[in-house]
């Protein structure tokens, strides 16, 4: 019966699991940032249409 080394193997698996969970959390944060809308300060169509339709007659 060879029980030596099992404790170290279990500890290694725990470390690997912790690293995998940390990587998943990092990827979740990356996805959350990419799906967030970013305001670029560009005018909407309504802003442009209002400006072009309000001209004075010649």
mmCIF file as Biopython writes it, N, C-alpha, C and O atoms, coordinates in Angstrom:
data_model
#
loop_
_atom_site.group_PDB
_atom_site.id
_atom_site.type_symbol
_atom_site.label_atom_id
_atom_site.label_alt_id
_atom_site.label_comp_id
_atom_site.label_asym_id
_atom_site.label_entity_id
_atom_site.label_seq_id
_atom_site.pdbx_PDB_ins_code
_atom_site.Cartn_x
_atom_site.Cartn_y
_atom_site.Cartn_z
_atom_site.occupancy
_atom_site.B_iso_or_equiv
_atom_site.auth_seq_id
_atom_site.auth_asym_id
_atom_site.pdbx_PDB_model_num
ATOM 1   N N  . UNK A ? 1  ? 0.835   -1.183 0.000   1.0 0.0 1  A 1 
ATOM 2   C CA . UNK A ? 1  ? 0.000   0.000  0.000   1.0 0.0 1  A 1 
ATOM 3   C C  . UNK A ? 1  ? 0.884   1.252  0.000   1.0 0.0 1  A 1 
ATOM 4   O O  . UNK A ? 1  ? 1.692   1.436  0.910   1.0 0.0 1  A 1 
ATOM 5   N N  . UNK A ? 2  ? 0.737   2.102  -1.001  1.0 0.0 2  A 1 
ATOM 6   C CA . UNK A ? 2  ? 1.595   3.269  -1.134  1.0 0.0 2  A 1 
ATOM 7   C C  . UNK A ? 2  ? 0.777   4.531  -0.837  1.0 0.0 2  A 1 
ATOM 8   O O  . UNK A ? 2  ? 0.082   5.039  -1.717  1.0 0.0 2  A 1 
ATOM 9   N N  . UNK A ? 3  ? 0.856   5.028  0.376   1.0 0.0 3  A 1 
ATOM 10  C CA . UNK A ? 3  ? 0.097   6.225  0.772   1.0 0.0 3  A 1 
ATOM 11  C C  . UNK A ? 3  ? 0.970   7.467  0.763   1.0 0.0 3  A 1 
ATOM 12  O O  . UNK A ? 3  ? 0.481   8.576  0.979   1.0 0.0 3  A 1 
ATOM 13  N N  . UNK A ? 4  ? 2.254   7.286  0.516   1.0 0.0 4  A 1 
ATOM 14  C CA . UNK A ? 4  ? 3.150   8.435  0.521   1.0 0.0 4  A 1 
ATOM 15  C C  . UNK A ? 4  ? 2.923   9.291  -0.721  1.0 0.0 4  A 1 
ATOM 16  O O  . UNK A ? 4  ? 2.722   8.760  -1.812  1.0 0.0 4  A 1 
ATOM 17  N N  . UNK A ? 5  ? 2.954   10.610 -0.561  1.0 0.0 5  A 1 
ATOM 18  C CA . UNK A ? 5  ? 2.813   11.509 -1.684  1.0 0.0 5  A 1 
ATOM 19  C C  . UNK A ? 5  ? 1.383   11.948 -1.963  1.0 0.0 5  A 1 
ATOM 20  O O  . UNK A ? 5  ? 1.169   12.889 -2.728  1.0 0.0 5  A 1 
ATOM 21  N N  . UNK A ? 6  ? 0.413   11.293 -1.367  1.0 0.0 6  A 1 
ATOM 22  C CA . UNK A ? 6  ? -0.980  11.651 -1.617  1.0 0.0 6  A 1 
ATOM 23  C C  . UNK A ? 6  ? -1.326  13.019 -1.034  1.0 0.0 6  A 1 
ATOM 24  O O  . UNK A ? 6  ? -2.108  13.771 -1.615  1.0 0.0 6  A 1 
ATOM 25  N N  . UNK A ? 7  ? -0.746  13.330 0.102   1.0 0.0 7  A 1 
ATOM 26  C CA . UNK A ? 7  ? -0.992  14.641 0.704   1.0 0.0 7  A 1 
ATOM 27  C C  . UNK A ? 7  ? -0.489  15.757 -0.187  1.0 0.0 7  A 1 
ATOM 28  O O  . UNK A ? 7  ? -1.150  16.782 -0.355  1.0 0.0 7  A 1 
ATOM 29  N N  . UNK A ? 8  ? 0.687   15.551 -0.755  1.0 0.0 8  A 1 
ATOM 30  C CA . UNK A ? 8  ? 1.249   16.544 -1.666  1.0 0.0 8  A 1 
ATOM 31  C C  . UNK A ? 8  ? 0.446   16.664 -2.941  1.0 0.0 8  A 1 
ATOM 32  O O  . UNK A ? 8  ? 0.290   17.758 -3.483  1.0 0.0 8  A 1 
ATOM 33  N N  . UNK A ? 9  ? -0.066  15.538 -3.427  1.0 0.0 9  A 1 
ATOM 34  C CA . UNK A ? 9  ? -0.886  15.569 -4.634  1.0 0.0 9  A 1 
ATOM 35  C C  . UNK A ? 9  ? -2.204  16.299 -4.380  1.0 0.0 9  A 1 
ATOM 36  O O  . UNK A ? 9  ? -2.671  17.066 -5.223  1.0 0.0 9  A 1 
ATOM 37  N N  . UNK A ? 10 ? -2.790  16.057 -3.227  1.0 0.0 10 A 1 
ATOM 38  C CA . UNK A ? 10 ? -4.036  16.745 -2.870  1.0 0.0 10 A 1 
ATOM 39  C C  . UNK A ? 10 ? -3.795  18.247 -2.741  1.0 0.0 10 A 1 
ATOM 40  O O  . UNK A ? 10 ? -4.611  19.056 -3.181  1.0 0.0 10 A 1 
ATOM 41  N N  . UNK A ? 11 ? -2.682  18.605 -2.141  1.0 0.0 11 A 1 
ATOM 42  C CA . UNK A ? 11 ? -2.348  20.030 -2.002  1.0 0.0 11 A 1 
ATOM 43  C C  . UNK A ? 11 ? -2.127  20.659 -3.370  1.0 0.0 11 A 1 
ATOM 44  O O  . UNK A ? 11 ? -2.551  21.791 -3.605  1.0 0.0 11 A 1 
ATOM 45  N N  . UNK A ? 12 ? -1.477  19.950 -4.262  1.0 0.0 12 A 1 
ATOM 46  C CA . UNK A ? 12 ? -1.264  20.458 -5.615  1.0 0.0 12 A 1 
ATOM 47  C C  . UNK A ? 12 ? -2.573  20.665 -6.350  1.0 0.0 12 A 1 
ATOM 48  O O  . UNK A ? 12 ? -2.727  21.638 -7.089  1.0 0.0 12 A 1 
ATOM 49  N N  . UNK A ? 13 ? -3.525  19.750 -6.152  1.0 0.0 13 A 1 
ATOM 50  C CA . UNK A ? 13 ? -4.838  19.903 -6.778  1.0 0.0 13 A 1 
ATOM 51  C C  . UNK A ? 13 ? -5.580  21.109 -6.214  1.0 0.0 13 A 1 
ATOM 52  O O  . UNK A ? 13 ? -6.279  21.810 -6.945  1.0 0.0 13 A 1 
ATOM 53  N N  . UNK A ? 14 ? -5.429  21.348 -4.922  1.0 0.0 14 A 1 
ATOM 54  C CA . UNK A ? 14 ? -6.068  22.530 -4.314  1.0 0.0 14 A 1 
ATOM 55  C C  . UNK A ? 14 ? -5.492  23.816 -4.897  1.0 0.0 14 A 1 
ATOM 56  O O  . UNK A ? 14 ? -6.226  24.766 -5.170  1.0 0.0 14 A 1 
ATOM 57  N N  . UNK A ? 15 ? -4.183  23.841 -5.084  1.0 0.0 15 A 1 
ATOM 58  C CA . UNK A ? 15 ? -3.522  25.021 -5.673  1.0 0.0 15 A 1 
ATOM 59  C C  . UNK A ? 15 ? -3.996  25.222 -7.107  1.0 0.0 15 A 1 
ATOM 60  O O  . UNK A ? 15 ? -4.271  26.345 -7.529  1.0 0.0 15 A 1 
ATOM 61  N N  . UNK A ? 16 ? -4.088  24.114 -7.857  1.0 0.0 16 A 1 
ATOM 62  C CA . UNK A ? 16 ? -4.558  24.212 -9.237  1.0 0.0 16 A 1 
ATOM 63  C C  . UNK A ? 16 ? -6.001  24.693 -9.301  1.0 0.0 16 A 1 
ATOM 64  O O  . UNK A ? 16 ? -6.352  25.501 -10.161 1.0 0.0 16 A 1 
ATOM 65  N N  . UNK A ? 17 ? -6.834  24.199 -8.395  1.0 0.0 17 A 1 
ATOM 66  C CA . UNK A ? 17 ? -8.230  24.629 -8.350  1.0 0.0 17 A 1 
ATOM 67  C C  . UNK A ? 17 ? -8.332  26.112 -8.006  1.0 0.0 17 A 1 
ATOM 68  O O  . UNK A ? 17 ? -9.136  26.831 -8.598  1.0 0.0 17 A 1 
ATOM 69  N N  . UNK A ? 18 ? -7.532  26.569 -7.064  1.0 0.0 18 A 1 
ATOM 70  C CA . UNK A ? 18 ? -7.538  27.988 -6.706  1.0 0.0 18 A 1 
ATOM 71  C C  . UNK A ? 18 ? -7.095  28.849 -7.885  1.0 0.0 18 A 1 
ATOM 72  O O  . UNK A ? 18 ? -7.660  29.915 -8.128  1.0 0.0 18 A 1 
ATOM 73  N N  . UNK A ? 19 ? -6.084  28.384 -8.614  1.0 0.0 19 A 1 
ATOM 74  C CA . UNK A ? 19 ? -5.609  29.139 -9.783  1.0 0.0 19 A 1 
ATOM 75  C C  . UNK A ? 19 ? -6.676  29.168 -10.876 1.0 0.0 19 A 1 
ATOM 76  O O  . UNK A ? 19 ? -6.867  30.194 -11.528 1.0 0.0 19 A 1 
ATOM 77  N N  . UNK A ? 20 ? -7.369  28.050 -11.079 1.0 0.0 20 A 1 
ATOM 78  C CA . UNK A ? 20 ? -8.429  28.005 -12.091 1.0 0.0 20 A 1 
ATOM 79  C C  . UNK A ? 20 ? -9.579  28.926 -11.705 1.0 0.0 20 A 1 
ATOM 80  O O  . UNK A ? 20 ? -10.133 29.613 -12.564 1.0 0.0 20 A 1 
ATOM 81  N N  . UNK A ? 21 ? -9.943  28.951 -10.437 1.0 0.0 21 A 1 
ATOM 82  C CA . UNK A ? 21 ? -11.009 29.853 -9.977  1.0 0.0 21 A 1 
ATOM 83  C C  . UNK A ? 21 ? -10.606 31.312 -10.135 1.0 0.0 21 A 1 
ATOM 84  O O  . UNK A ? 21 ? -11.435 32.148 -10.494 1.0 0.0 21 A 1 
ATOM 85  N N  . UNK A ? 22 ? -9.341  31.625 -9.872  1.0 0.0 22 A 1 
ATOM 86  C CA . UNK A ? 22 ? -8.860  32.997 -10.045 1.0 0.0 22 A 1 
ATOM 87  C C  . UNK A ? 22 ? -8.905  33.392 -11.520 1.0 0.0 22 A 1 
ATOM 88  O O  . UNK A ? 22 ? -9.267  34.523 -11.846 1.0 0.0 22 A 1 
ATOM 89  N N  . UNK A ? 23 ? -8.542  32.473 -12.410 1.0 0.0 23 A 1 
ATOM 90  C CA . UNK A ? 23 ? -8.575  32.761 -13.845 1.0 0.0 23 A 1 
ATOM 91  C C  . UNK A ? 23 ? -10.013 32.964 -14.321 1.0 0.0 23 A 1 
ATOM 92  O O  . UNK A ? 23 ? -10.275 33.855 -15.128 1.0 0.0 23 A 1 
ATOM 93  N N  . UNK A ? 24 ? -10.948 32.146 -13.828 1.0 0.0 24 A 1 
ATOM 94  C CA . UNK A ? 24 ? -12.356 32.318 -14.182 1.0 0.0 24 A 1 
ATOM 95  C C  . UNK A ? 24 ? -12.883 33.672 -13.717 1.0 0.0 24 A 1 
ATOM 96  O O  . UNK A ? 24 ? -13.628 34.331 -14.441 1.0 0.0 24 A 1 
ATOM 97  N N  . UNK A ? 25 ? -12.501 34.086 -12.515 1.0 0.0 25 A 1 
ATOM 98  C CA . UNK A ? 25 ? -12.922 35.398 -12.011 1.0 0.0 25 A 1 
ATOM 99  C C  . UNK A ? 25 ? -12.343 36.511 -12.879 1.0 0.0 25 A 1 
ATOM 100 O O  . UNK A ? 25 ? -13.020 37.501 -13.157 1.0 0.0 25 A 1 
ATOM 101 N N  . UNK A ? 26 ? -11.095 36.350 -13.305 1.0 0.0 26 A 1 
ATOM 102 C CA . UNK A ? 26 ? -10.460 37.345 -14.173 1.0 0.0 26 A 1 
ATOM 103 C C  . UNK A ? 26 ? -11.204 37.431 -15.509 1.0 0.0 26 A 1 
ATOM 104 O O  . UNK A ? 26 ? -11.448 38.528 -16.011 1.0 0.0 26 A 1 
ATOM 105 N N  . UNK A ? 27 ? -11.558 36.299 -16.076 1.0 0.0 27 A 1 
ATOM 106 C CA . UNK A ? 27 ? -12.287 36.290 -17.347 1.0 0.0 27 A 1 
ATOM 107 C C  . UNK A ? 27 ? -13.690 36.870 -17.192 1.0 0.0 27 A 1 
ATOM 108 O O  . UNK A ? 27 ? -14.169 37.567 -18.087 1.0 0.0 27 A 1 
ATOM 109 N N  . UNK A ? 28 ? -14.353 36.595 -16.075 1.0 0.0 28 A 1 
ATOM 110 C CA . UNK A ? 28 ? -15.667 37.189 -15.821 1.0 0.0 28 A 1 
ATOM 111 C C  . UNK A ? 28 ? -15.582 38.714 -15.775 1.0 0.0 28 A 1 
ATOM 112 O O  . UNK A ? 28 ? -16.450 39.404 -16.310 1.0 0.0 28 A 1 
ATOM 113 N N  . UNK A ? 29 ? -14.534 39.237 -15.134 1.0 0.0 29 A 1 
ATOM 114 C CA . UNK A ? 29 ? -14.341 40.689 -15.079 1.0 0.0 29 A 1 
ATOM 115 C C  . UNK A ? 29 ? -14.077 41.260 -16.467 1.0 0.0 29 A 1 
ATOM 116 O O  . UNK A ? 29 ? -14.576 42.334 -16.803 1.0 0.0 29 A 1 
ATOM 117 N N  . UNK A ? 30 ? -13.299 40.549 -17.269 1.0 0.0 30 A 1 
ATOM 118 C CA . UNK A ? 30 ? -13.003 40.998 -18.630 1.0 0.0 30 A 1 
ATOM 119 C C  . UNK A ? 30 ? -14.274 41.050 -19.469 1.0 0.0 30 A 1 
ATOM 120 O O  . UNK A ? 30 ? -14.498 42.015 -20.200 1.0 0.0 30 A 1 
ATOM 121 N N  . UNK A ? 31 ? -15.097 40.028 -19.368 1.0 0.0 31 A 1 
ATOM 122 C CA . UNK A ? 31 ? -16.358 39.989 -20.113 1.0 0.0 31 A 1 
ATOM 123 C C  . UNK A ? 31 ? -17.278 41.118 -19.658 1.0 0.0 31 A 1 
ATOM 124 O O  . UNK A ? 31 ? -17.929 41.759 -20.483 1.0 0.0 31 A 1 
ATOM 125 N N  . UNK A ? 32 ? -17.335 41.362 -18.366 1.0 0.0 32 A 1 
ATOM 126 C CA . UNK A ? 32 ? -18.194 42.429 -17.842 1.0 0.0 32 A 1 
ATOM 127 C C  . UNK A ? 32 ? -17.751 43.789 -18.377 1.0 0.0 32 A 1 
ATOM 128 O O  . UNK A ? 32 ? -18.587 44.637 -18.688 1.0 0.0 32 A 1 
ATOM 129 N N  . UNK A ? 33 ? -16.444 43.996 -18.485 1.0 0.0 33 A 1 
ATOM 130 C CA . UNK A ? 33 ? -15.957 45.280 -19.004 1.0 0.0 33 A 1 
ATOM 131 C C  . UNK A ? 33 ? -16.232 45.424 -20.488 1.0 0.0 33 A 1 
ATOM 132 O O  . UNK A ? 33 ? -16.513 46.527 -20.957 1.0 0.0 33 A 1 
ATOM 133 N N  . UNK A ? 34 ? -16.158 44.341 -21.230 1.0 0.0 34 A 1 
ATOM 134 C CA . UNK A ? 34 ? -16.370 44.420 -22.677 1.0 0.0 34 A 1 
ATOM 135 C C  . UNK A ? 34 ? -17.833 44.620 -23.036 1.0 0.0 34 A 1 
ATOM 136 O O  . UNK A ? 34 ? -18.134 45.194 -24.082 1.0 0.0 34 A 1 
ATOM 137 N N  . UNK A ? 35 ? -18.746 44.161 -22.196 1.0 0.0 35 A 1 
ATOM 138 C CA . UNK A ? 35 ? -20.165 44.296 -22.510 1.0 0.0 35 A 1 
ATOM 139 C C  . UNK A ? 35 ? -20.723 45.630 -22.027 1.0 0.0 35 A 1 
ATOM 140 O O  . UNK A ? 35 ? -21.849 45.984 -22.375 1.0 0.0 35 A 1 
ATOM 141 N N  . UNK A ? 36 ? -19.970 46.364 -21.246 1.0 0.0 36 A 1 
ATOM 142 C CA . UNK A ? 36 ? -20.434 47.669 -20.772 1.0 0.0 36 A 1 
ATOM 143 C C  . UNK A ? 36 ? -20.364 48.676 -21.916 1.0 0.0 36 A 1 
ATOM 144 O O  . UNK A ? 36 ? -19.390 48.702 -22.668 1.0 0.0 36 A 1 
ATOM 145 N N  . UNK A ? 37 ? -21.387 49.495 -22.044 1.0 0.0 37 A 1 
ATOM 146 C CA . UNK A ? 37 ? -21.424 50.507 -23.094 1.0 0.0 37 A 1 
ATOM 147 C C  . UNK A ? 37 ? -20.458 51.641 -22.752 1.0 0.0 37 A 1 
ATOM 148 O O  . UNK A ? 37 ? -20.299 52.016 -21.590 1.0 0.0 37 A 1 
ATOM 149 N N  . UNK A ? 38 ? -19.831 52.164 -23.771 1.0 0.0 38 A 1 
ATOM 150 C CA . UNK A ? 38 ? -18.895 53.270 -23.600 1.0 0.0 38 A 1 
ATOM 151 C C  . UNK A ? 38 ? -19.440 54.461 -24.374 1.0 0.0 38 A 1 
ATOM 152 O O  . UNK A ? 38 ? -19.719 54.358 -25.568 1.0 0.0 38 A 1 
ATOM 153 N N  . UNK A ? 39 ? -19.591 55.580 -23.698 1.0 0.0 39 A 1 
ATOM 154 C CA . UNK A ? 39 ? -20.070 56.797 -24.345 1.0 0.0 39 A 1 
ATOM 155 C C  . UNK A ? 39 ? -18.900 57.478 -25.029 1.0 0.0 39 A 1 
ATOM 156 O O  . UNK A ? 39 ? -17.963 57.932 -24.372 1.0 0.0 39 A 1 
ATOM 157 N N  . UNK A ? 40 ? -18.956 57.546 -26.344 1.0 0.0 40 A 1 
ATOM 158 C CA . UNK A ? 40 ? -17.881 58.171 -27.105 1.0 0.0 40 A 1 
ATOM 159 C C  . UNK A ? 40 ? -18.131 59.643 -27.377 1.0 0.0 40 A 1 
ATOM 160 O O  . UNK A ? 40 ? -17.303 60.315 -27.991 1.0 0.0 40 A 1 
ATOM 161 N N  . UNK A ? 41 ? -19.264 60.141 -26.924 1.0 0.0 41 A 1 
ATOM 162 C CA . UNK A ? 41 ? -19.563 61.544 -27.107 1.0 0.0 41 A 1 
ATOM 163 C C  . UNK A ? 41 ? -20.053 61.886 -28.496 1.0 0.0 41 A 1 
ATOM 164 O O  . UNK A ? 41 ? -20.090 63.061 -28.861 1.0 0.0 41 A 1 
ATOM 165 N N  . UNK A ? 42 ? -20.427 60.900 -29.274 1.0 0.0 42 A 1 
ATOM 166 C CA . UNK A ? 42 ? -20.919 61.159 -30.621 1.0 0.0 42 A 1 
ATOM 167 C C  . UNK A ? 42 ? -22.408 61.506 -30.552 1.0 0.0 42 A 1 
ATOM 168 O O  . UNK A ? 42 ? -23.135 60.929 -29.742 1.0 0.0 42 A 1 
ATOM 169 N N  . UNK A ? 43 ? -22.867 62.429 -31.379 1.0 0.0 43 A 1 
ATOM 170 C CA . UNK A ? 43 ? -24.276 62.813 -31.355 1.0 0.0 43 A 1 
ATOM 171 C C  . UNK A ? 43 ? -25.176 61.693 -31.879 1.0 0.0 43 A 1 
ATOM 172 O O  . UNK A ? 43 ? -24.771 60.903 -32.731 1.0 0.0 43 A 1 
ATOM 173 N N  . UNK A ? 44 ? -26.380 61.640 -31.365 1.0 0.0 44 A 1 
ATOM 174 C CA . UNK A ? 44 ? -27.353 60.674 -31.862 1.0 0.0 44 A 1 
ATOM 175 C C  . UNK A ? 44 ? -28.017 61.223 -33.116 1.0 0.0 44 A 1 
ATOM 176 O O  . UNK A ? 44 ? -27.854 62.399 -33.443 1.0 0.0 44 A 1 
ATOM 177 N N  . UNK A ? 45 ? -28.750 60.394 -33.806 1.0 0.0 45 A 1 
ATOM 178 C CA . UNK A ? 45 ? -29.445 60.848 -35.002 1.0 0.0 45 A 1 
ATOM 179 C C  . UNK A ? 45 ? -30.437 61.961 -34.663 1.0 0.0 45 A 1 
ATOM 180 O O  . UNK A ? 45 ? -30.584 62.915 -35.426 1.0 0.0 45 A 1 
ATOM 181 N N  . UNK A ? 46 ? -31.117 61.841 -33.522 1.0 0.0 46 A 1 
ATOM 182 C CA . UNK A ? 46 ? -32.074 62.873 -33.123 1.0 0.0 46 A 1 
ATOM 183 C C  . UNK A ? 46 ? -31.381 64.229 -32.942 1.0 0.0 46 A 1 
ATOM 184 O O  . UNK A ? 46 ? -31.938 65.264 -33.309 1.0 0.0 46 A 1 
ATOM 185 N N  . UNK A ? 47 ? -30.182 64.225 -32.386 1.0 0.0 47 A 1 
ATOM 186 C CA . UNK A ? 47 ? -29.434 65.481 -32.229 1.0 0.0 47 A 1 
ATOM 187 C C  . UNK A ? 47 ? -29.092 66.090 -33.585 1.0 0.0 47 A 1 
ATOM 188 O O  . UNK A ? 47 ? -29.197 67.303 -33.767 1.0 0.0 47 A 1 
ATOM 189 N N  . UNK A ? 48 ? -28.691 65.268 -34.516 1.0 0.0 48 A 1 
ATOM 190 C CA . UNK A ? 48 ? -28.320 65.758 -35.845 1.0 0.0 48 A 1 
ATOM 191 C C  . UNK A ? 48 ? -29.554 66.233 -36.606 1.0 0.0 48 A 1 
ATOM 192 O O  . UNK A ? 48 ? -29.516 67.291 -37.233 1.0 0.0 48 A 1 
ATOM 193 N N  . UNK A ? 49 ? -30.641 65.476 -36.564 1.0 0.0 49 A 1 
ATOM 194 C CA . UNK A ? 49 ? -31.861 65.819 -37.297 1.0 0.0 49 A 1 
ATOM 195 C C  . UNK A ? 49 ? -32.436 67.131 -36.794 1.0 0.0 49 A 1 
ATOM 196 O O  . UNK A ? 49 ? -32.927 67.933 -37.589 1.0 0.0 49 A 1 
ATOM 197 N N  . UNK A ? 50 ? -32.386 67.362 -35.513 1.0 0.0 50 A 1 
ATOM 198 C CA . UNK A ? 50 ? -32.918 68.616 -34.973 1.0 0.0 50 A 1 
ATOM 199 C C  . UNK A ? 50 ? -32.103 69.796 -35.485 1.0 0.0 50 A 1 
ATOM 200 O O  . UNK A ? 50 ? -32.669 70.842 -35.803 1.0 0.0 50 A 1 
ATOM 201 N N  . UNK A ? 51 ? -30.832 69.651 -35.568 1.0 0.0 51 A 1 
ATOM 202 C CA . UNK A ? 51 ? -29.984 70.744 -36.063 1.0 0.0 51 A 1 
ATOM 203 C C  . UNK A ? 51 ? -30.209 71.032 -37.528 1.0 0.0 51 A 1 
ATOM 204 O O  . UNK A ? 51 ? -30.176 72.196 -37.927 1.0 0.0 51 A 1 
ATOM 205 N N  . UNK A ? 52 ? -30.436 70.022 -38.345 1.0 0.0 52 A 1 
ATOM 206 C CA . UNK A ? 52 ? -30.553 70.244 -39.781 1.0 0.0 52 A 1 
ATOM 207 C C  . UNK A ? 52 ? -31.943 70.708 -40.191 1.0 0.0 52 A 1 
ATOM 208 O O  . UNK A ? 52 ? -32.090 71.308 -41.255 1.0 0.0 52 A 1 
ATOM 209 N N  . UNK A ? 53 ? -32.963 70.453 -39.387 1.0 0.0 53 A 1 
ATOM 210 C CA . UNK A ? 53 ? -34.312 70.848 -39.774 1.0 0.0 53 A 1 
ATOM 211 C C  . UNK A ? 53 ? -34.715 72.223 -39.245 1.0 0.0 53 A 1 
ATOM 212 O O  . UNK A ? 53 ? -35.811 72.702 -39.535 1.0 0.0 53 A 1 
ATOM 213 N N  . UNK A ? 54 ? -33.849 72.846 -38.483 1.0 0.0 54 A 1 
ATOM 214 C CA . UNK A ? 54 ? -34.206 74.134 -37.919 1.0 0.0 54 A 1 
ATOM 215 C C  . UNK A ? 54 ? -33.452 75.266 -38.626 1.0 0.0 54 A 1 
ATOM 216 O O  . UNK A ? 54 ? -32.789 76.074 -37.976 1.0 0.0 54 A 1 
ATOM 217 N N  . UNK A ? 55 ? -33.556 75.319 -39.948 1.0 0.0 55 A 1 
ATOM 218 C CA . UNK A ? 55 ? -32.911 76.383 -40.716 1.0 0.0 55 A 1 
ATOM 219 C C  . UNK A ? 55 ? -33.927 77.494 -41.005 1.0 0.0 55 A 1 
ATOM 220 O O  . UNK A ? 55 ? -35.126 77.238 -41.110 1.0 0.0 55 A 1 
ATOM 221 N N  . UNK A ? 56 ? -33.442 78.698 -41.128 1.0 0.0 56 A 1 
ATOM 222 C CA . UNK A ? 56 ? -34.307 79.839 -41.459 1.0 0.0 56 A 1 
ATOM 223 C C  . UNK A ? 56 ? -34.509 79.911 -42.971 1.0 0.0 56 A 1 
ATOM 224 O O  . UNK A ? 56 ? -33.580 79.628 -43.727 1.0 0.0 56 A 1 
ATOM 225 N N  . UNK A ? 57 ? -35.704 80.283 -43.421 1.0 0.0 57 A 1 
ATOM 226 C CA . UNK A ? 57 ? -35.914 80.408 -44.866 1.0 0.0 57 A 1 
ATOM 227 C C  . UNK A ? 57 ? -35.096 81.593 -45.408 1.0 0.0 57 A 1 
ATOM 228 O O  . UNK A ? 57 ? -34.834 82.550 -44.681 1.0 0.0 57 A 1 
ATOM 229 N N  . UNK A ? 58 ? -34.692 81.524 -46.691 1.0 0.0 58 A 1 
ATOM 230 C CA . UNK A ? 58 ? -33.849 82.599 -47.265 1.0 0.0 58 A 1 
ATOM 231 C C  . UNK A ? 58 ? -34.581 83.901 -47.457 1.0 0.0 58 A 1 
ATOM 232 O O  . UNK A ? 58 ? -33.994 84.876 -47.927 1.0 0.0 58 A 1 
#
